[in-house]
Amino acid sequence: MVEIDINENKILIKDASETLGPIEQSQMSFWGFQYINSHKLYERKLIEEVFLKILRYFENEETPYGLSETAKTYSQEVNLLKGRFDSLKNEASQYKQGEYNVALFEEFKEFVEASIKRNLKIHQLKAAYHLYLLGNAANFSVPGSGKTTVVLTVYEKLRLEGKVNTLFVVGPPSSFGPWRNEFFETLGRKAKCTVLAGGVKKERKKKYINIPETSSELYLTSFHTSLYDKDDMTGFLKQKHIKALFVVDEAHYIKQLNGSWAQAILDQSSSAEFRCVLTGTPMPKSYSDIFNLFDFLWPKERPIEANDRTRIKICEDNRDTETARSILNNLIGPLFYRVRKSDLNLKPQNFFEPILVKMQVHERKIYDAIFNRIKNYAREDYFKNVDFINKLGRGRIIRLRQSISYPKLLTSAIDDYDEKLLKDLTDIKYLIRNYDQLETPGKIIELVNLVKKLRKKKLKVVIWSNFIGSINLIESEFKKLGFPCKKIYGDTPVEDGTFKEGTREKIRDEFVDPNSGLDILIANPAACAESISLHKTCHNAIYYDLSYNCAQYLQSLDRIHRVGASEFIEANYYFLQYEDSIDSDIKSNIDIKTKKMLEIIEEDYPIYSLDMWETGEDSEAYKRLFLQDN
């Protein structure tokens, strides 16, 4: 008979009587056990999943075994934990199917009506009760559905029950301001807040050590900081007076298996009393993107075991998505809540036909020169390798996009691209260098006219541009006219403990304030299209230029079309488009991508990317526009 023991975080299988034959020995090796011949002993690091597999294996093979007292205790704890988890999972499954304890739900509803300042929508109430039932859950609702409100509601319920006293949030820095704002809007009080990101690490380190009298209620940190401060975070969360609800916001940032950010977060998971993950894009690239999220939520129970992961991977490789979804649904279906865009009952979005603009004389000369030069150069691309073509294509398309935004941008450098497109076109280079003295871009003239019309109606407007130089130009033009405006782009600091003035959050707050007098916000989708909400007072967006990045575009659309105002007020979208230019291709391409993406988003297990920094679209556009016909 073999004896199974647990000691010093290891599984020990003692086979003094050499009961295990070659087949069993091979299985032990497969599961990562090392054989120590001198002690007739197999050992490996303790992992609950492996421990349970061994018990099942020995029982199925009718291999006689015994458990040490330590192993018996561990087995009982595991079974108790598994029983509780299975019970919770079953209860959540029934709830999602509409079968639940009505009295308990009504009690929760009464709490919300009495203790939560914000009036929750029915989909938010249902999502909040789901999280409350489980204690650890995922919310995969679409952007703009009010996921933050859901978490804050459950936090308050748990706080009043004495189960938590701290809300600890890891997310992108752009989410810090919204969490503070939503805390007040939802709960009716300002949170004492500590930002554990940015600044000097030595100074930041002091913030992790506190006493109950000086503790904050809301802690905000970034994925980047959580990697460098993981030991400090663990120590903080394990302090006796800290009972935390640990939230990972925009949780798709930890999708990468064995990624450093992901591992830093996973290492902290068991230190918190309750856990929650939020993302509208749980599976950007593949079904495996979701594994880390549920490892974080249930670090001991691990809902998706190793053999399940292998089965899912095989299904993906064979493009058997139906089976992969079925496996996932059985494993995690009850453990997440998802609100689709169609569930929000928002007013429709008004997409106006593009405003066609005629280029100014010098703009046209510059654009045509660049387009024709690229067209000529493209004939030689078949002799170059794929990687080089991708780099060239990306750079050339960016040059074309710059020329339809603001010709002066053509003097700027582009990362990983140093081609001299205009090296022998002296007259064109002269026009670019002296452009500001020669004319005003046609789009600027049309933009000013459109904004004047909106201002007459006392309407706020956000203007989107992908280029910092264009943003600065637009700001300059409005300031000449005496129109109050502010800008947000990559160089605008995020409040992270270091910056105090001029942060994105302060600019955003001033812009959405109906009485601030600031009615024009100029923004870059890469810097402002995620986590920042403008919909309370702004319902108009103008796209001065577009990129091929559908993720940034979709995120930007949702800034003014969200729960909390868009149920009653329609969102309006305007587009400036130069005649006979790449503008039309960008718009039609992004419309096609958007239609496909929105169809996918409505599914329960959607695989789609809202990667804000995807760079491949420019290269693909180049191949389509310049290589297919050659």
C-alpha positions as CSV (number, residue, x, y, z in Angstrom):
1,M,0.0,0.0,0.0
2,V,1.2,3.5,-0.8
3,E,0.9,6.4,1.7
4,I,0.1,9.9,0.7
5,D,1.4,12.7,2.9
6,I,1.6,16.5,2.7
7,N,4.6,18.2,4.2
8,E,6.2,21.6,3.7
9,N,3.9,22.4,0.8
10,K,4.7,19.2,-1.0
11,I,2.8,16.1,-2.0
12,L,4.7,13.0,-0.8
13,I,3.8,9.5,-2.1
14,K,5.7,6.8,-0.1
15,D,5.9,3.5,-1.9
16,A,7.9,1.4,0.6
17,S,6.4,-1.9,-0.6
18,E,6.9,-0.9,-4.3
19,T,3.2,-1.2,-5.0
20,L,3.3,1.1,-8.1
21,G,4.2,-0.6,-11.4
22,P,5.7,0.9,-14.5
23,I,2.4,2.4,-15.7
24,E,1.7,4.1,-12.4
25,Q,5.3,5.3,-12.2
26,S,5.0,6.8,-15.7
27,Q,1.8,8.6,-14.6
28,M,3.5,10.0,-11.5
29,S,6.3,11.3,-13.8
30,F,3.7,12.9,-16.1
31,W,2.2,14.7,-13.2
32,G,5.6,16.2,-12.3
33,F,6.7,13.9,-9.5
34,Q,10.3,13.2,-8.9
35,Y,11.3,9.8,-7.6
36,I,13.8,9.6,-4.7
37,N,15.0,6.1,-4.9
38,S,16.8,6.1,-1.5
39,H,13.4,6.7,0.3
40,K,11.1,5.0,-2.2
41,L,9.4,8.3,-2.4
42,Y,7.6,10.4,-5.1
43,E,7.4,14.2,-4.4
44,R,6.3,17.4,-6.0
45,K,5.0,20.8,-5.1
46,L,1.5,20.8,-3.6
47,I,-1.2,21.7,-6.1
48,E,-4.8,21.0,-5.2
49,E,-5.7,19.8,-8.7
50,V,-2.9,17.3,-8.8
51,F,-3.7,16.0,-5.3
52,L,-7.3,15.3,-6.3
53,K,-6.2,13.7,-9.6
54,I,-4.0,11.3,-7.6
55,L,-6.9,10.2,-5.3
56,R,-9.2,9.7,-8.3
57,Y,-6.5,7.8,-10.2
58,F,-5.7,5.4,-7.4
59,E,-9.4,4.8,-6.8
60,N,-10.1,4.1,-10.5
61,E,-7.0,1.8,-10.7
62,E,-7.9,0.1,-7.4
63,T,-4.5,0.9,-6.1
64,P,-4.4,0.5,-2.3
65,Y,-3.5,3.8,-0.6
66,G,-3.7,5.5,2.8
67,L,-3.7,9.2,3.9
68,S,-1.5,10.6,6.6
69,E,-3.4,12.8,9.2
70,T,-2.1,15.9,7.4
71,A,-3.3,14.6,4.0
72,K,-6.7,13.7,5.5
73,T,-7.2,17.2,7.0
74,Y,-6.2,18.7,3.6
75,S,-8.6,16.4,1.8
76,Q,-11.4,17.4,4.0
77,E,-10.7,21.1,3.6
78,V,-10.5,20.7,-0.2
79,N,-13.8,18.8,-0.3
80,L,-15.5,21.4,1.9
81,L,-14.2,24.2,-0.3
82,K,-15.3,22.3,-3.4
83,G,-18.7,21.6,-1.9
84,R,-19.2,25.3,-1.1
85,F,-18.0,26.4,-4.5
86,D,-20.3,23.9,-6.3
87,S,-23.2,25.1,-4.2
88,L,-22.5,28.8,-5.1
89,K,-22.0,27.9,-8.7
90,N,-25.3,26.1,-8.8
91,E,-27.1,29.0,-7.1
92,A,-25.6,31.5,-9.6
93,S,-26.6,29.2,-12.5
94,Q,-30.2,29.1,-11.3
95,Y,-30.2,32.9,-10.8
96,K,-29.1,33.5,-14.4
97,Q,-31.9,31.2,-15.5
98,G,-34.5,33.2,-13.5
99,E,-34.8,30.8,-10.6
100,Y,-33.9,32.5,-7.3
101,N,-35.1,33.2,-3.8
102,V,-37.5,36.1,-4.4
103,A,-37.5,37.2,-0.7
104,L,-33.7,37.6,-0.7
105,F,-33.6,39.4,-4.0
106,E,-36.3,41.8,-2.7
107,E,-34.3,42.4,0.5
108,F,-31.2,43.3,-1.7
109,K,-33.4,45.6,-3.8
110,E,-34.7,47.3,-0.7
111,F,-31.1,47.9,0.4
112,V,-30.2,49.4,-2.9
113,E,-33.2,51.8,-2.8
114,A,-32.5,52.8,0.7
115,S,-28.7,53.0,0.8
116,I,-27.5,53.7,-2.8
117,K,-27.7,57.3,-4.0
118,R,-27.8,56.4,-7.7
119,N,-30.9,54.9,-9.2
120,L,-29.7,51.6,-10.6
121,K,-31.1,50.3,-13.9
122,I,-32.6,46.9,-13.8
123,H,-29.6,45.3,-15.6
124,Q,-27.3,46.9,-13.0
125,L,-29.4,45.6,-10.2
126,K,-29.4,42.1,-11.6
127,A,-25.6,42.2,-12.1
128,A,-25.1,43.5,-8.6
129,Y,-27.1,40.7,-7.0
130,H,-25.1,38.2,-9.1
131,L,-21.9,39.5,-7.7
132,Y,-23.3,39.7,-4.2
133,L,-24.4,36.0,-4.4
134,L,-21.0,34.7,-5.5
135,G,-18.7,37.1,-3.7
136,N,-16.1,36.5,-6.4
137,A,-17.4,37.2,-10.0
138,A,-16.7,38.6,-13.4
139,N,-18.7,41.3,-15.1
140,F,-18.2,41.1,-18.9
141,S,-20.8,43.7,-19.8
142,V,-20.3,46.0,-22.7
143,P,-18.6,49.4,-22.2
144,G,-21.0,52.0,-21.0
145,S,-23.2,49.7,-19.1
146,G,-22.3,50.9,-15.6
147,K,-20.0,48.1,-14.3
148,T,-18.4,50.5,-11.8
149,T,-21.8,51.3,-10.3
150,V,-22.5,47.6,-9.9
151,V,-19.2,47.0,-8.0
152,L,-19.7,50.0,-5.8
153,T,-23.2,48.9,-4.9
154,V,-22.0,45.5,-3.8
155,Y,-19.0,47.0,-1.9
156,E,-21.4,49.1,0.1
157,K,-23.6,46.2,0.9
158,L,-20.6,44.1,2.1
159,R,-19.2,47.1,4.0
160,L,-22.4,47.6,6.0
161,E,-22.4,43.9,6.8
162,G,-18.9,44.3,8.2
163,K,-17.3,42.0,5.6
164,V,-15.1,44.6,3.8
165,N,-13.8,48.0,4.6
166,T,-11.5,48.6,1.7
167,L,-12.0,48.9,-2.1
168,F,-8.7,48.1,-3.8
169,V,-8.7,48.7,-7.6
170,V,-6.0,47.8,-10.2
171,G,-6.6,49.3,-13.6
172,P,-5.2,51.7,-16.2
173,P,-4.4,55.2,-14.8
174,S,-7.2,56.6,-16.9
175,S,-9.6,54.8,-14.7
176,F,-8.6,56.5,-11.5
177,G,-10.6,59.6,-12.0
178,P,-13.8,57.7,-12.9
179,W,-13.5,55.5,-9.9
180,R,-13.4,58.5,-7.6
181,N,-16.2,60.3,-9.4
182,E,-18.4,57.2,-9.5
183,F,-17.8,56.5,-5.8
184,F,-19.4,59.8,-5.0
185,E,-22.2,59.6,-7.6
186,T,-23.1,56.1,-6.6
187,L,-22.7,56.1,-2.8
188,G,-23.2,59.8,-2.1
189,R,-20.0,60.4,-0.2
190,K,-16.4,61.2,-1.1
191,A,-14.0,58.3,-0.5
192,K,-10.8,58.9,1.3
193,C,-8.6,57.8,-1.6
194,T,-4.9,56.8,-1.9
195,V,-3.3,56.5,-5.3
196,L,-0.6,53.8,-5.3
197,A,0.9,54.6,-8.6
198,G,3.6,56.9,-10.0
199,G,5.9,59.1,-7.9
200,V,9.0,57.8,-6.1
201,K,8.8,54.2,-5.0
202,K,10.4,55.0,-1.6
203,E,7.6,57.5,-0.9
204,R,5.0,55.2,-2.3
205,K,6.2,52.4,-0.1
206,K,5.1,54.3,3.0
207,K,1.5,54.3,1.8
208,Y,1.2,50.6,2.1
209,I,1.9,50.6,5.8
210,N,-0.9,52.2,7.8
211,I,-3.1,51.9,10.9
212,P,-6.9,51.7,11.0
213,E,-7.2,55.4,11.9
214,T,-5.2,56.6,8.8
215,S,-6.4,54.0,6.3
216,S,-8.2,55.1,3.1
217,E,-11.3,53.5,1.9
218,L,-10.4,53.5,-1.8
219,Y,-7.0,52.5,-3.1
220,L,-6.1,52.9,-6.8
221,T,-3.1,51.5,-8.6
222,S,-1.9,50.5,-12.1
223,F,-0.9,47.2,-13.6
224,H,2.6,48.6,-14.0
225,T,2.9,49.6,-10.4
226,S,1.4,46.3,-9.2
227,L,4.3,44.5,-10.9
228,Y,7.0,46.5,-9.1
229,D,5.1,46.7,-5.7
230,K,3.8,43.2,-5.5
231,D,5.4,42.4,-2.2
232,D,4.2,45.6,-0.7
233,M,0.7,44.9,-2.1
234,T,0.6,41.5,-0.5
235,G,1.7,42.9,2.8
236,F,-0.9,45.6,2.6
237,L,-3.8,43.3,1.8
238,K,-2.8,40.8,4.6
239,Q,-2.9,43.5,7.3
240,K,-5.4,42.4,9.9
241,H,-7.4,45.6,9.7
242,I,-7.7,45.5,5.9
243,K,-10.7,43.5,4.5
244,A,-10.6,44.2,0.8
245,L,-12.8,43.9,-2.2
246,F,-10.1,43.5,-4.8
247,V,-11.2,44.7,-8.3
248,V,-9.3,44.3,-11.6
249,D,-10.6,46.9,-14.0
250,E,-10.1,46.5,-17.7
251,A,-9.0,43.0,-16.8
252,H,-8.1,42.0,-20.4
253,Y,-4.7,43.6,-19.5
254,I,-3.9,40.4,-17.6
255,K,-5.0,37.9,-20.3
256,Q,-1.4,36.8,-21.2
257,L,-0.7,33.4,-19.7
258,N,2.6,33.6,-17.7
259,G,2.7,37.4,-18.4
260,S,4.4,39.5,-15.8
261,W,1.4,41.8,-15.1
262,A,-0.9,38.8,-14.9
263,Q,1.4,36.9,-12.5
264,A,1.7,39.9,-10.2
265,I,-2.1,40.2,-9.9
266,L,-2.6,36.4,-9.5
267,D,0.0,36.4,-6.7
268,Q,-2.2,38.8,-4.7
269,S,-5.6,37.2,-5.3
270,S,-5.8,35.0,-2.2
271,S,-4.9,37.9,0.0
272,A,-8.3,39.6,-0.5
273,E,-11.6,38.8,1.1
274,F,-13.6,39.3,-2.1
275,R,-12.6,39.6,-5.8
276,C,-14.1,41.0,-9.0
277,V,-12.9,41.4,-12.6
278,L,-14.4,43.9,-15.0
279,T,-13.9,44.0,-18.8
280,G,-16.1,44.3,-21.9
281,T,-13.5,42.3,-23.8
282,P,-12.7,39.1,-21.8
283,M,-11.4,37.2,-24.8
284,P,-9.6,39.6,-27.2
285,K,-7.7,37.0,-29.2
286,S,-8.7,33.5,-28.0
287,Y,-10.7,31.5,-25.4
288,S,-7.5,31.0,-23.4
289,D,-7.5,34.8,-22.6
290,I,-10.1,34.1,-20.0
291,F,-8.1,31.6,-18.0
292,N,-6.2,34.1,-15.8
293,L,-9.4,36.0,-15.0
294,F,-11.0,33.0,-13.3
295,D,-7.7,31.9,-11.7
296,F,-7.7,35.4,-10.0
297,L,-11.4,35.1,-8.9
298,W,-11.1,31.5,-7.6
299,P,-7.4,30.9,-6.8
300,K,-8.1,27.8,-4.7
301,E,-11.0,26.3,-6.6
302,R,-9.6,27.0,-10.2
303,P,-12.8,26.5,-12.2
304,I,-10.9,25.8,-15.4
305,E,-8.6,22.8,-14.8
306,A,-5.6,21.8,-16.8
307,N,-7.3,19.1,-18.8
308,D,-10.2,21.5,-19.6
309,R,-7.7,24.0,-20.9
310,T,-6.1,21.4,-23.1
311,R,-9.5,20.5,-24.5
312,I,-10.4,24.1,-25.2
313,K,-7.0,24.6,-27.0
314,I,-7.6,21.6,-29.2
315,C,-11.1,22.8,-30.1
316,E,-9.6,26.2,-31.0
317,D,-6.9,24.7,-33.1
318,N,-9.6,22.6,-35.0
319,R,-11.9,25.7,-35.2
320,D,-14.5,23.9,-33.3
321,T,-15.9,27.0,-31.5
322,E,-19.2,25.4,-30.6
323,T,-17.6,22.7,-28.5
324,A,-15.1,25.2,-26.9
325,R,-18.0,27.5,-26.0
326,S,-19.9,24.5,-24.5
327,I,-17.0,23.5,-22.4
328,L,-16.6,27.1,-21.1
329,N,-20.2,27.5,-20.4
330,N,-20.3,24.4,-18.2
331,L,-17.2,25.6,-16.3
332,I,-17.7,29.3,-15.9
333,G,-21.2,30.2,-17.3
334,P,-22.6,30.8,-13.9
335,L,-19.6,32.8,-12.7
336,F,-19.9,35.8,-14.9
337,Y,-22.6,38.3,-15.8
338,R,-22.8,40.0,-19.1
339,V,-25.1,42.8,-20.3
340,R,-25.2,43.3,-24.1
341,K,-25.5,46.7,-25.8
342,S,-29.0,45.8,-26.8
343,D,-30.0,45.3,-23.2
344,L,-29.2,48.9,-22.3
345,N,-32.2,50.5,-23.9
346,L,-30.2,53.5,-25.0
347,K,-31.4,56.0,-27.6
348,P,-30.1,55.3,-31.1
349,Q,-26.8,56.8,-32.2
350,N,-27.1,59.3,-35.1
351,F,-24.3,58.9,-37.6
352,F,-24.5,61.7,-40.1
353,E,-23.2,61.3,-43.6
354,P,-19.6,62.6,-43.9
355,I,-19.3,66.2,-44.6
356,L,-17.3,66.3,-47.9
357,V,-14.7,69.0,-47.9
358,K,-12.7,70.3,-50.8
359,M,-8.9,70.4,-50.2
360,Q,-7.2,73.8,-50.3
361,V,-4.9,74.3,-53.3
362,H,-1.6,73.5,-51.5
363,E,-3.1,70.6,-49.6
364,R,-4.2,69.0,-52.9
365,K,-0.7,69.3,-54.4
366,I,0.9,67.8,-51.3
367,Y,-1.5,64.9,-51.0
368,D,-1.4,64.0,-54.7
369,A,2.4,64.1,-54.7
370,I,2.6,61.7,-51.7
371,F,-0.1,59.4,-53.1
372,N,1.6,59.2,-56.5
373,R,5.0,58.7,-55.1
374,I,3.7,55.8,-52.9
375,K,1.9,54.3,-55.9
376,N,5.2,54.3,-57.9
377,Y,7.3,52.9,-55.1
378,A,4.7,50.1,-54.5
379,R,5.6,48.6,-57.8
380,E,9.0,47.5,-56.4
381,D,7.6,46.0,-53.2
382,Y,7.2,42.5,-54.6
383,F,11.0,42.2,-54.3
384,K,11.1,42.9,-50.6
385,N,10.4,40.6,-47.6
386,V,7.1,40.6,-45.8
387,D,8.3,42.3,-42.6
388,F,9.9,45.1,-44.6
389,I,6.8,45.6,-46.6
390,N,4.7,45.8,-43.4
391,K,7.0,48.5,-42.0
392,L,7.0,50.4,-45.3
393,G,3.2,50.1,-45.6
394,R,2.5,51.3,-42.1
395,G,4.8,54.3,-42.5
396,R,3.4,55.2,-46.0
397,I,-0.2,55.0,-44.8
398,I,0.6,57.2,-41.8
399,R,2.1,59.8,-44.2
400,L,-1.1,59.8,-46.2
401,R,-3.2,60.1,-43.1
402,Q,-1.1,63.0,-41.9
403,S,-1.5,64.8,-45.2
404,I,-5.3,64.7,-44.9
405,S,-5.2,65.9,-41.3
406,Y,-2.5,68.7,-41.3
407,P,0.3,68.8,-43.9
408,K,2.8,70.2,-41.4
409,L,2.7,66.8,-39.7
410,L,4.8,65.5,-42.6
411,T,7.9,67.0,-41.1
412,S,7.6,64.7,-38.0
413,A,9.4,61.4,-37.6
414,I,7.6,58.0,-37.6
415,D,8.9,55.2,-35.4
416,D,10.6,52.4,-37.4
417,Y,10.1,54.3,-40.7
418,D,12.7,56.6,-42.2
419,E,11.8,56.6,-45.9
420,K,12.4,59.9,-47.7
421,L,9.2,60.0,-49.8
422,L,9.8,63.6,-51.0
423,K,13.6,63.6,-51.3
424,D,13.7,65.1,-54.8
425,L,10.4,67.1,-54.7
426,T,11.8,70.4,-53.6
427,D,8.6,72.4,-54.4
428,I,6.5,70.1,-52.3
429,K,8.9,70.2,-49.4
430,Y,8.8,74.0,-49.5
431,L,5.0,73.9,-49.3
432,I,5.1,71.6,-46.3
433,R,7.7,73.7,-44.4
434,N,5.9,76.9,-45.0
435,Y,2.4,75.6,-44.9
436,D,1.1,77.7,-42.0
437,Q,1.9,80.9,-43.9
438,L,0.3,79.7,-47.1
439,E,-3.2,78.6,-46.2
440,T,-5.6,77.1,-43.6
441,P,-6.6,73.5,-44.1
442,G,-10.1,73.0,-45.6
443,K,-11.1,70.8,-42.7
444,I,-10.3,73.5,-40.2
445,I,-12.5,75.9,-41.9
446,E,-15.4,73.4,-42.0
447,L,-14.8,72.4,-38.4
448,V,-15.0,75.9,-37.2
449,N,-18.3,76.4,-39.1
450,L,-19.8,73.2,-37.6
451,V,-18.7,74.1,-34.0
452,K,-20.2,77.6,-34.4
453,K,-23.5,76.0,-35.2
454,L,-23.3,73.8,-32.1
455,R,-22.3,76.7,-29.9
456,K,-25.3,78.7,-31.0
457,K,-27.4,75.8,-29.6
458,K,-25.3,75.8,-26.4
459,L,-24.2,72.2,-27.0
460,K,-20.9,70.7,-25.9
461,V,-18.8,68.9,-28.4
462,V,-15.8,66.5,-28.3
463,I,-13.5,66.7,-31.3
464,W,-11.4,63.6,-32.1
465,S,-8.1,63.6,-33.9
466,N,-5.4,61.0,-34.1
467,F,-2.5,63.4,-34.4
468,I,-1.1,65.7,-31.7
469,G,-0.1,68.3,-34.2
470,S,-3.6,68.5,-35.5
471,I,-5.0,68.7,-31.9
472,N,-2.7,71.7,-31.3
473,L,-3.7,73.3,-34.5
474,I,-7.4,72.9,-33.7
475,E,-6.9,74.4,-30.2
476,S,-5.0,77.3,-31.7
477,E,-7.7,78.1,-34.2
478,F,-10.4,78.1,-31.5
479,K,-8.4,80.2,-29.1
480,K,-8.0,82.8,-31.9
481,L,-11.8,82.9,-32.1
482,G,-12.1,83.2,-28.3
483,F,-13.7,79.8,-27.9
484,P,-12.8,78.2,-24.6
485,C,-11.4,74.8,-25.3
486,K,-9.0,72.2,-23.8
487,K,-7.2,69.2,-25.1
488,I,-6.4,65.7,-23.9
489,Y,-3.7,63.6,-25.6
490,G,-0.8,61.3,-24.7
491,D,1.3,64.1,-23.0
492,T,-1.6,65.2,-20.8
493,P,-0.7,63.8,-17.4
494,V,-2.9,61.3,-15.6
495,E,-3.3,61.9,-11.9
496,D,-1.1,59.3,-10.3
497,G,0.2,60.9,-7.1
498,T,2.7,63.1,-8.8
499,F,0.7,65.4,-11.1
500,K,-1.6,67.8,-9.3
501,E,-2.8,70.2,-12.0
502,G,-3.9,69.9,-15.6
503,T,-4.6,66.2,-15.4
504,R,-7.0,64.4,-17.7
505,E,-9.4,63.9,-14.9
506,K,-9.5,67.6,-14.0
507,I,-10.0,68.6,-17.7
508,R,-12.7,66.0,-18.1
509,D,-14.5,67.1,-14.9
510,E,-14.4,70.7,-16.1
511,F,-15.7,69.8,-19.5
512,V,-18.7,67.7,-18.2
513,D,-19.6,70.5,-15.7
514,P,-22.6,72.2,-17.3
515,N,-21.7,75.5,-15.7
516,S,-18.0,75.6,-16.4
517,G,-18.1,77.5,-19.7
518,L,-15.8,74.9,-21.3
519,D,-17.8,73.5,-24.2
520,I,-15.1,72.2,-26.5
521,L,-12.8,69.2,-25.8
522,I,-10.2,68.1,-28.3
523,A,-8.9,64.6,-27.7
524,N,-6.8,61.8,-29.1
525,P,-8.7,58.4,-29.1
526,A,-5.5,56.6,-27.9
527,A,-5.4,58.8,-24.7
528,C,-9.1,59.5,-24.0
529,A,-11.2,56.7,-25.6
530,E,-11.0,54.3,-22.6
531,S,-12.4,54.8,-19.1
532,I,-13.4,58.4,-19.6
533,S,-17.1,59.2,-19.7
534,L,-18.5,62.4,-21.2
535,H,-22.1,61.4,-21.8
536,K,-23.7,63.3,-18.9
537,T,-23.5,66.7,-20.7
538,C,-21.9,66.0,-24.1
539,H,-23.9,64.4,-26.9
540,N,-22.0,65.5,-30.0
541,A,-18.7,64.2,-31.4
542,I,-16.8,65.4,-34.5
543,Y,-14.2,63.2,-36.1
544,Y,-11.7,65.5,-37.7
545,D,-9.7,62.5,-38.9
546,L,-10.0,58.7,-38.5
547,S,-7.5,55.9,-38.2
548,Y,-8.0,52.2,-39.3
549,N,-8.0,51.2,-35.6
550,C,-11.5,50.0,-35.0
551,A,-10.9,49.5,-31.2
552,Q,-10.1,53.1,-30.6
553,Y,-13.1,54.2,-32.8
554,L,-15.5,52.0,-30.9
555,Q,-14.2,53.1,-27.6
556,S,-14.5,56.8,-28.6
557,L,-18.1,56.3,-29.7
558,D,-19.0,55.0,-26.3
559,R,-17.7,58.1,-24.5
560,I,-20.9,59.9,-25.3
561,H,-23.3,56.9,-25.5
562,R,-23.6,55.3,-22.1
563,V,-26.0,54.4,-19.3
564,G,-26.8,57.5,-17.3
565,A,-28.0,60.0,-20.0
566,S,-28.2,58.2,-23.3
567,E,-31.5,56.6,-22.4
568,F,-33.1,59.9,-23.0
569,I,-30.7,61.9,-25.3
570,E,-29.5,60.8,-28.7
571,A,-25.7,60.9,-29.5
572,N,-24.7,62.7,-32.7
573,Y,-21.6,61.9,-34.7
574,Y,-20.2,64.1,-37.4
575,F,-17.3,63.2,-39.8
576,L,-15.1,65.5,-41.9
577,Q,-13.9,63.9,-45.1
578,Y,-11.8,65.2,-47.9
579,E,-13.0,64.6,-51.4
580,D,-10.9,62.2,-53.6
581,S,-8.7,61.0,-50.7
582,I,-7.9,58.1,-48.4
583,D,-10.5,59.5,-46.0
584,S,-13.3,57.6,-47.8
585,D,-11.4,54.3,-47.6
586,I,-10.8,54.7,-43.9
587,K,-14.4,55.5,-43.2
588,S,-15.8,52.6,-45.2
589,N,-13.3,50.2,-43.8
590,I,-14.0,51.1,-40.2
591,D,-17.8,51.0,-40.8
592,I,-17.4,47.4,-42.1
593,K,-15.3,46.4,-39.1
594,T,-17.7,48.1,-36.7
595,K,-20.7,46.3,-38.0
596,K,-18.9,42.9,-37.6
597,M,-17.6,43.8,-34.2
598,L,-21.0,44.9,-32.9
599,E,-22.5,41.6,-34.1
600,I,-19.8,39.7,-32.2
601,I,-20.1,41.8,-29.1
602,E,-23.7,40.6,-28.6
603,E,-22.6,37.0,-28.1
604,D,-22.0,35.4,-24.7
605,Y,-18.5,34.2,-25.5
606,P,-17.2,36.8,-28.0
607,I,-13.7,36.7,-29.3
608,Y,-12.9,40.2,-30.4
609,S,-10.1,42.7,-29.7
610,L,-10.5,46.2,-28.5
611,D,-6.7,46.6,-28.5
612,M,-6.2,50.3,-28.4
613,W,-2.6,50.0,-29.6
614,E,-3.1,47.6,-32.5
615,T,-0.7,48.7,-35.3
616,G,-1.4,46.2,-38.1
617,E,-4.3,47.9,-39.7
618,D,-2.2,50.5,-41.5
619,S,-0.1,47.8,-43.1
620,E,-3.2,45.9,-44.2
621,A,-4.7,49.0,-45.7
622,Y,-1.5,49.6,-47.7
623,K,-1.6,46.1,-49.2
624,R,-5.2,46.5,-50.1
625,L,-4.8,50.0,-51.7
626,F,-1.5,49.7,-53.4
627,L,-0.4,46.1,-53.9
628,Q,-3.5,44.2,-55.0
629,D,-3.9,46.0,-58.3
630,N,-0.1,46.0,-59.2
